[in-house]
């Protein structure tokens, strides 16, 4: 049985507004992208959270970023087991096919996925421990980060864990052989960022100083 329905009217209206303005004003550019293919400079791995708007933060145009979004902007370790790996596939394509020069992992404040990991690891979300929980099994990726900040008071721990989501992902990226080689050959650089969505602030990870405001 087909459960699909027509788009809500407000989305249709917005599309027609975009086509009549943004698209018409930049039609040659859109056609160039369609015919010549994409050549993004960077891959951005960010959270699915609707409050995180990567292109707005950086004022990016179409074709500039190869963006992959998932729960809590996590990258799993390299694990070629023949199963389904959407994030790993996106990383592979970005590095080996598109040849991006940068991979940016972008975390953010008030992340629901990170809060779920904290609840699960601290024993307050038994439902996430169930094997059937997709969210719980995905957030297992962040368990090493939780262990590093588990000693902190809850008020400090969540923000620290959000930043750990960035660090764990950067560490896991380097377990991919093609990523490690591209970094070693100086064809690729990795970057860790954390965005305070409420304050409009951006922090950048510095190995010597930790996360510092840009």
N, C-alpha and C positions, 0 to 999 in steps of 0.2 A: 504494500500500500504506500502511495506517495504522500509523505507528510509535509512536503514543501509548500510554501505559500508565496504570493507576490510580496515584494519589498514593501515596508511601511511607506506611506505616502510622503512623509517628511524626508526620508532618505532619497526617494526618487526626485523630489523637488531640489534637494541639495545637489544631487548629481547634475541636474539640468543647469543649475546655477553655476556650478564649476565648469561645465562644458562651454557655457556661453561666455565665461569670463577668463578664468585661468588657462583653460585649454586653448581657446581661440587666440589669446594673446601670446601663447607660446607653442603654437601648433607645429612650427618647423622643428623645434627642439624635441617635442614628443615623437615626431615622425623619425627624426634622426636616431633617437634612442631605440625605436622599434626596428629600424632597418640595420643599424650598425651594431646593435647589441649593447649590453651593459659593460661598463669598465669602472666599477667603483674603486675608490681609493682605499676604503676601509670597510671592515665588517664590524658591526655593532651587535653585541649580545646583550639584550636588555630584558626586563621583566614584562610579563603580559599585562601588568597593572595598567588600567586605562589612564591613570594620572601621569604616566611616563610617556612623554612625547618627544622621541629622539630627534626627529627632523626639526621641530620647533626650537629645541634647546640649542642646536648648533646652526640653525638657519640653513639647513641643507636643501639642495635642490634634488629633483628626481634624478636617479642614476648615480648619485654621489655615494650613498651608503648601501651596503648589502646588510639588511637587518634581520636578525633572528631573535624572536621573542619566546620565552618560556617562563614557567613559574620560578620566580626568584633568581632569574638570570644565571642559572647554573650550567656548568659544563661538566659532564660526567667524565670519569677516567677513560682512557682508550681501552676498548673492550670489543675486539672484532669477533663476536660470537655468532654472527649470522642472524641476529634478531633485529628488531626495529629500533633504530637509533636516529631520531630526527635531528637532534642537536649535533651529533657527531657527523651526520651527513652534510649538514649545513657548513660546518667547519671544514670538512674535506673539500667541498665544492669551492668554498671561498678561497682556500689556500692553493689547491692543486689545479683548479680550472680558471678561476678569476684572477688569481695572483694578487690578492689584496696586499697592500704594504703595511696595514695596521689591523690589529684586532683589538677592539675596545670592549671591555666588560663593564657595563653600567649598572650599578646597584642603586637603591633609592630608599628613602625614609618610609616608615610605616608600611613595610612590605608584609602582606598577609601570608605569603609563603614562608618567609623567615619566622614570623610569629608562630605559624603552625609547627615548624621544626623545633622551636623553643618549647612549645607546649608538649610536643611529643617526647622530646628528649628529657624533659623535666617531669614526665609522668602525668601530665594534665590533659592529655588527648589520647586515651587508649584506642580510640577508633582509628587513629592514624597508624597504629602498630599492626593493624590487620593486613594480611597479605593482599587482600582485595583492594586496599586503598592505593590508588595511583599517586595521590598527593604524598602520602606517607613514604612510599617506596622511592619517589623522586627526591624527597627531602632527606633521605638517607645519605645522599651525596654530601650534604652539609654537616653530617655528624662530626667529622674531624674538626670542623670549625667551631662547633658547639663545645667540644671538649676544651678548646683553648680559652673560651670565655665563660665557661660554666661557673667559675668562682665569683663572677661579678654580680652585684645586686641587679635585680630585674630591670630597674630603671636605666641602668647602663648597659645591661647585657644585650638588649634587643638591637640597639644601635651598633654595638660592637659586632653582633652576629650578622647584621646586614653587610658590614664591611668584610666580614669573614667569607660571606658568599662570593664576594668579588675575588678575594685571595685564593680560596679553594678552587674557583674556576680557572684562575691564572695558572695555578699549580697543575691542575688537570690538563689544561691545554698543552703543557710541555710534555705530557705523556704520549701525545700523538707524534709518531716519528716524523711525519711530514711537517708538522709545526716546529718541532725541535730543530730539524735540519734547516728550515727557512730562517729561523731565528739565528742559528749558528752562522749561516751564510750571509747574514745581514740583509736579507730580502724581506724580513717581516719583523715588526716590533709589536709587543703586547703592552696594553695600557689598562689600568684599573681606575675606575671612577665611581664616586658615590654622590648621588643627587639628593639634596634636601628639597623636596617638592614644595613644601610650604613656605620656605624662606627664599627659594630661588637660588640656592647656593650649590656649588660643585666642588667636590674634593677629589684630589688626584693622589694615587698611591705612589709614594716615594720609598724605596727600600731602606733608605737611611733615616727617614723621618716619619714614616707611616703615612696616614692620610692627611693631606694639607689642603687648605682652601686654594683654589685656582685664582 
